[in-house]
Amino acid sequence: MDVVILGIESSCDDTSAAVIRNGVLLSNVVASQAVHEAYGGVVPELASRAHQQNIVPVVHEALKRAGVRKEDLSAVAFTRGPGLMGSLLVGVSFAKGFARSLGIPLIDVNHLQAHVMAHFIKETPESTGQPQFPFLCLLVSGGNSQIILVKAYNKMEVIGQTIDDAAGEAIDKCSKVMGLGYPGGPVIDRLARQGNPKAFTFSKPSIAGYDYSFSGLKTSFLYSLRKWLEDDPDFIARHKEDLAASLEATIVDILMNKLSKAVKAYHIRQVAVAGGVSANTGLRNAFHEYAGKYGWQIYIPKFSYTTDNAAMVAITGYYKYLDKDFCPIDLPAYSRVSM
């Protein structure tokens, strides 16, 4: 019998639904929220309202594109957390009601684990190239920077993480101060391609172990920028490409330095990257560079699987379904948790 999973993602500002049959992706629909751009960041109340408007049409479209009737579904997988509580509640409540109406199991999914599991999404039954356990995964997004030892789909150990700002958060804040808009990642990425990564030097943290810190880099960037603007009010306009390139290069260097230490210590050369920042061109290039230099076997997700999406939720739900790892209907959402 076919295993057909509906995945629902609503942890932040993207409403997404996806359908997977026997591990193969049939559809992945994402509705983004442009309303937050005017505020320079996600406004939780506006996000939850938009989810309420989007959830029904998004799920309907995902089923339609997949050519699947709701009666064909084996289970509903949903992002339980972490994320914005108001946003999560929309997806969680819908998933519970939808599953109950169909009399099928519910599967709760950890949003961070789902990002790692994006590497196991198959677009055809013949798709290959999934990592073998164990492997190391660098998870980088607006809210998280972690190095994860992945022993199995349900056994993930965080061996290093940020102690303050995440990499994506630092990029967004610096972009905002430069007047480049929100989200800052795509803008910085585009400008960095045109700039000199060695034009400016910013401080790098000295943190023990595999943990990260980007607060000092952010402070160094903002302090330097303030001094330059005092002497030249048009400094940003004339140097934005070089500023973006230097900022990106510094962040990528920090990320790769700790990851490289973990690879050596754990003697694991299968290395993956996941999360929104994994779409960054500089970081992707660095992975290819390290693969060629140190013999890493690397796994880089498609751009459509880097940001928040339900395909990664559905594939996680598929593996949990095979293990009959279901959840009760009264299980609450959570905003923060460690893996």
Secondary structure, DSSP 8 states (H G I E B T S, - for coil): ---EEEEEE-SSSEEEEEEEETTEEEEEEEEE-GGGGGGTS--HHHHHHHHHHHHHHHHHHHHHHHT--GGG-SEEEEEEESS-HHHHHHHHHHHHHHHHHHT--EEEEEHHHHHHHGGG-BSSTT------SSEEEEEE-SS-EEEEEEEETTEEEEEEEBSS--HHHHHHHHHHHTT--SSHHHHHHHHHTTS-TTS--------STT-B--HHHHHHHHHHHHHHHHH-TTHHHHHHHHHHHHHHHHHHHHHHHHHHHHHHHHT--EEEEESGGGG-HHHHHHHHHHHHHH--EEE---GGGTSS-HHHHHHHHHHHHHTT--B-TT----S----
